[in-house]
Amino acid sequence: MRVVSYIPDPLGTNLTMPTPEQIPTWRALSALALVSQLGLVVAAPIVGGVIAGKYLDTWLGGSGLILVGMILFGVASGVYGAYRILVKEITWKR
């Protein structure tokens, strides 16, 4: 006999829990979501650093030093953001 438990939904619909056959798919989708989130969290600050650095370098008439500094700041911000997500994910799984 298969028992189905329900998750309450604020809209009043009942969503079923995944069956044992669906769990590998859920794990794969969860891993894909985590990798996508990490990619965006790392890439967005780097792209923002390139855009802001190029703009500030042009505006201030620099020789590219501001651009390099902003790229390094973007990389550091991206790595820190990825670290925070991974720590949260690891502590949540325990």
Rosetta blueprint (number, residue, H / E / L):
1 M L
2 R L
3 V L
4 V L
5 S L
6 Y E
7 I E
8 P L
9 D L
10 P L
11 L L
12 G L
13 T L
14 N L
15 L E
16 T E
17 M L
18 P L
19 T L
20 P L
21 E L
22 Q L
23 I H
24 P H
25 T H
26 W H
27 R H
28 A H
29 L H
30 S H
31 A H
32 L H
33 A H
34 L H
35 V H
36 S H
37 Q H
38 L H
39 G H
40 L H
41 V H
42 V H
43 A H
44 A H
45 P H
46 I H
47 V H
48 G H
49 G H
50 V H
51 I H
52 A H
53 G H
54 K H
55 Y H
56 L H
57 D H
58 T H
59 W H
60 L H
61 G L
62 G L
63 S L
64 G L
65 L H
66 I H
67 L H
68 V H
69 G H
70 M H
71 I H
72 L H
73 F H
74 G H
75 V H
76 A H
77 S H
78 G H
79 V H
80 Y H
81 G H
82 A H
83 Y H
84 R H
85 I H
86 L H
87 V H
88 K H
89 E H
90 I H
91 T H
92 W H
93 K H
94 R L
